[in-house]
Each structure stands twice: as C-alpha cells, then as structure tokens.
Amino acid sequence: MIRRFQSSESRSLMNEPVSNFGGFRVCQNSRISKFGEPEVLKVQEVEAPQPERGEVRVQVKATSVNRADVMQRLGKYPAPSDCPQDIPGLEFAGVVDAIGDGAGDWKKGDRVFGLCGGGAYAEYVVVHGRTIAPIPANLSFSEAAAIPEVFITAYDALVSQMRLVPGDNVLISAVGSGVGTAAVQIVKALGARSIGTSRTQEKLDQAKELGMDDGILVGDGKFSEQVLKLTGGRGVDLVLELTGGAYVEEDIDCLAAQGRLIVVGLVAGAKANVNLGKVLSSRLEIKGTTLRRRPLEEKIQVTNVFAKQVLPLFEKGLLKPIIAETFKLENAAEAHHFMQADKNFGKVILTL
Ligand SMILES: NC(=O)c1ccc[n+]([C@@H]2O[C@H](COP(=O)([O-])OP(=O)(O)OC[C@H]3O[C@@H](n4cnc5c(N)ncnc54)[C@H](OP(=O)(O)O)[C@@H]3O)[C@@H](O)[C@H]2O)c1
C-alpha cells in the first residue's frame, strides 16, 4: 500500500469507480462529497500502481502546486478524462522504480522528471517512458520539480508556437507566477526584451533580478499606455498572457503591427471585449494553448524539445528554478492556501 493525496471532492464528478486512470491505479471505493477549500485534500492509502507496456513507475520525491490544481480542487477545472479526477499534480521529480516492457533505456534508480495529466501528489506515479527526462546532476529533486510545467509551458508558447526571436519585445502578465518567472528567464536567455506586469511591487522587484527589463504595477488593470511609452509608441511584438480576462483588451491595444498574442491562463476571467478593428488593421495573430489536454504523441514531442533545447540552458546556468516555498506533501492544504493568496513568486514545492 502507498500513500497519496486526493482532493476528496473531485471524485464526485465521476459516476462510477475507475480502477486505472492513465496508468495510475486508484482505490475503487474512494468517494467524493464536494469541491471546496484546501482542507478537502486528504492523505489516502491505495494500491501501488503498476507500469504497463511503454510505461515507467516513478517514486516521487517532489512535486509542485500549480494554479490548475487549485482550480481543479475548487471544481472549476476538471482533469482530462484519462487522468485521475481526484489526485492533483501535473509534474514530478523522482527515481525510476519499475519499468514496463518497451519503455526505453531507463534503469531503476535513474533520476527523472516530467509532466503528467494529473496524479503527481502521490508516492508513485506511472507515466509513459518517453514523457520523462533525466534530471541534470546539479539539480536537487525539489529544484527539478519546479521546472517541467512552467518552463515547458513558457518555452512551448513563446518559442515553439509564437516564434520568439532575439530582439523581440515581449509582454508577460503575472510575471511573478511560476510560468512568468520561467518566461522572463527564457526571453532573456534568447536575447529578447521583457516587460512584466504584476499587481505586487515586490514581485516586479524580484523579476528584475531575474533579468526582466521593465515592470509595470497593474493596480487598475490598465497597462497599455505604459507599454507603448516603454516601446517608443511601437508596441510589443509578443504577449504571453497568463491572466486572461480584460488583460486581453489591453494586450491588443499595446501590440505592434503583426504582433502575436498567446493566451495561456485565465485567472482574471475567460471573457474579453476584443477590439477587432485593431486585430484586423494591425494584422494581429491570437492563439490559445494548453499542455494538459494534448494527446500522448504531442506530450512526447514537447518533452523531446524540452530535453534538447531547454535543459542545456539549465546546464549552462542561463535558466534556474525559482522556488517560493516548500511544504511537505502532508501539508498540501497549507501550500494551496499560500498559492490561492497569490503569495508565491515562482513555484510552490511539495516534498515526500
Ligand atoms: N495553458 C497551459 O498549458 C498552462 C500551463 C501552466 C499554467 N497555466 C496558467 O498560467 C497562469 C500562471 O500559472 P502559475 O501556476 O504559474 O500561477 P501562479 O504561480 O499561481 O501565479 C498566478 C499569479 O497571477 C496573479 N493573479 C491572480 N489572480 C489574478 C487576477 N484576477 N488578475 C491579475 N492577476 C492575477 C497573481 O500575481 P500578482 O501578485 O501579480 O497578482 C498570482 O500570483 C495561470 O493562469 C495558469 O492557469 C496554463
């Protein structure tokens, strides 16, 4: 038997017990009552999962809290249907513990990290053997657990999808978020210029230490005039939108001709009143993205890009994991309170 964390509400979404979600075997008789506050997270004993063909089992040493976990716990962001509905956790760092047939060249004891669709608040997680990468020798498990979700999201959105090039002016909203702190570093490492927004001055000060060029304190939700001033009236080439809602209206107002906007997060809302006149006349490109709902082959692809293009930047010291606070897995409720109160600059880690 192993211990795992589960949000005792989220199983209420399920009509019948399920024995295996994406390779993670769960206790068949666990039931959920309702979504709610962090205290609904409870430790539960379940049978250890077994890797099937192509999969490995990882003994998790550290995982992290993502905004998606908070939303899932509140009942606002259901996990994909092939993932556990009741166990949060989108990423993990640990050691290979068991290996299914055809899962690649992994050996027991290899230090690995990666993404999963859910289920990482657990002592063991089973994942596809091609969606993990080796942890660089200079990183601890906690440091490694602070990397996959935010650096893969930021690199994939900025570089793979929106074609970031040296010299671009990039606007990053919620720059002190986990994804924001990753994005600032990537923009700097690739020779572009960043402007970050935050509602918290201290986060802007900390982001400057990471290489952010300019920061804007967003009190009333308005920032386009300041962005235009900072770019000599031209506007930015690219916006990484991590908050959504009315921020998108401001983004459009401060994009340069043929500017690109990618919507990654919606903490400020899922609706915006968009100026389509500007979209047309400036020939803007607007895109949305999500990692969690991609099919396996696309997750393998982003893992390959991460291993080949992003990990070397950690090895060269151009990128580093940013950890705001570390909690024991047993104190996941405390960690959720911390993130929900917007106290974190960078990542919130859970250790086992
Ligand atoms: N699409 C994907 O695949 C993907 C992957 C990962 C994350 N995301 C999204 O990316 C965003 C960042 O994620 P994260 O885990 O890095 O977040 P995080 O560390 O929890 O940071 C979120 C920050 O956003 C700011 N914020 C919160 N509510 C806001 C509001 N109503 N208006 C303006 N700012 C607000 C807060 O900073 P201030 O102090 O500045 O207010 C907060 O600390 C989230 O929206 C998340 O859902 C998407």
PDBQT file of the ligand as one rigid body, heavy atoms in Angstrom, charges set to zero:
ROOT
HETATM    1  N1  LIG A 401      -2.220  26.622 -20.774  1.00  0.00    +0.000 N 
HETATM    2  C1  LIG A 401      -1.352  25.888 -20.090  1.00  0.00    +0.000 C 
HETATM    3  O1  LIG A 401      -0.910  24.833 -20.542  1.00  0.00    +0.000 OA
HETATM    4  C2  LIG A 401      -0.910  26.378 -18.736  1.00  0.00    +0.000 A 
HETATM    5  C3  LIG A 401       0.134  25.736 -18.051  1.00  0.00    +0.000 A 
HETATM    6  C4  LIG A 401       0.543  26.260 -16.822  1.00  0.00    +0.000 A 
HETATM    7  C5  LIG A 401      -0.088  27.396 -16.299  1.00  0.00    +0.000 A 
HETATM    8  N2  LIG A 401      -1.113  27.969 -16.982  1.00  0.00    +0.000 N 
HETATM    9  C6  LIG A 401      -1.764  29.196 -16.486  1.00  0.00    +0.000 C 
HETATM   10  O2  LIG A 401      -0.765  30.200 -16.408  1.00  0.00    +0.000 OA
HETATM   11  C7  LIG A 401      -1.044  31.063 -15.309  1.00  0.00    +0.000 C 
HETATM   12  C8  LIG A 401       0.127  31.048 -14.360  1.00  0.00    +0.000 C 
HETATM   13  O3  LIG A 401       0.163  29.769 -13.744  1.00  0.00    +0.000 OA
HETATM   14  P1  LIG A 401       1.079  29.531 -12.463  1.00  0.00    +0.000 P 
HETATM   15  O4  LIG A 401       0.807  28.168 -11.933  1.00  0.00    +0.000 OA
HETATM   16  O5  LIG A 401       2.464  29.905 -12.811  1.00  0.00    +0.000 OA
HETATM   17  O6  LIG A 401       0.406  30.635 -11.493  1.00  0.00    +0.000 OA
HETATM   18  P2  LIG A 401       0.776  31.178 -10.072  1.00  0.00    +0.000 P 
HETATM   19  O7  LIG A 401       2.197  30.890  -9.746  1.00  0.00    +0.000 OA
HETATM   20  O8  LIG A 401      -0.289  30.721  -9.148  1.00  0.00    +0.000 OA
HETATM   21  O9  LIG A 401       0.637  32.762 -10.254  1.00  0.00    +0.000 OA
HETATM   22  C9  LIG A 401      -0.535  33.369 -10.646  1.00  0.00    +0.000 C 
HETATM   23  C10 LIG A 401      -0.393  34.879 -10.358  1.00  0.00    +0.000 C 
HETATM   24  O10 LIG A 401      -1.355  35.567 -11.133  1.00  0.00    +0.000 OA
HETATM   25  C11 LIG A 401      -1.699  36.780 -10.471  1.00  0.00    +0.000 C 
HETATM   26  N3  LIG A 401      -3.158  36.845 -10.434  1.00  0.00    +0.000 N 
HETATM   27  C12 LIG A 401      -4.004  36.007  -9.785  1.00  0.00    +0.000 A 
HETATM   28  N4  LIG A 401      -5.274  36.384  -9.968  1.00  0.00    +0.000 NA
HETATM   29  C13 LIG A 401      -5.227  37.474 -10.764  1.00  0.00    +0.000 A 
HETATM   30  C14 LIG A 401      -6.222  38.338 -11.301  1.00  0.00    +0.000 A 
HETATM   31  N5  LIG A 401      -7.523  38.138 -11.065  1.00  0.00    +0.000 N 
HETATM   32  N6  LIG A 401      -5.811  39.369 -12.076  1.00  0.00    +0.000 NA
HETATM   33  C15 LIG A 401      -4.497  39.584 -12.318  1.00  0.00    +0.000 A 
HETATM   34  N7  LIG A 401      -3.515  38.808 -11.819  1.00  0.00    +0.000 NA
HETATM   35  C16 LIG A 401      -3.872  37.765 -11.058  1.00  0.00    +0.000 A 
HETATM   36  C17 LIG A 401      -1.094  36.723  -9.064  1.00  0.00    +0.000 C 
HETATM   37  O11 LIG A 401       0.085  37.543  -9.030  1.00  0.00    +0.000 OA
HETATM   38  P3  LIG A 401       0.027  39.125  -8.650  1.00  0.00    +0.000 P 
HETATM   39  O12 LIG A 401       0.715  39.226  -7.345  1.00  0.00    +0.000 OA
HETATM   40  O13 LIG A 401       0.735  39.775  -9.763  1.00  0.00    +0.000 OA
HETATM   41  O14 LIG A 401      -1.413  39.499  -8.562  1.00  0.00    +0.000 OA
HETATM   42  C18 LIG A 401      -0.713  35.253  -8.921  1.00  0.00    +0.000 C 
HETATM   43  O15 LIG A 401       0.355  35.062  -8.026  1.00  0.00    +0.000 OA
HETATM   44  C19 LIG A 401      -2.337  30.560 -14.659  1.00  0.00    +0.000 C 
HETATM   45  O16 LIG A 401      -3.405  31.268 -15.223  1.00  0.00    +0.000 OA
HETATM   46  C20 LIG A 401      -2.372  29.104 -15.088  1.00  0.00    +0.000 C 
HETATM   47  O17 LIG A 401      -3.665  28.589 -15.106  1.00  0.00    +0.000 OA
HETATM   48  C21 LIG A 401      -1.528  27.483 -18.180  1.00  0.00    +0.000 A 
ENDROOT
TORSDOF 0
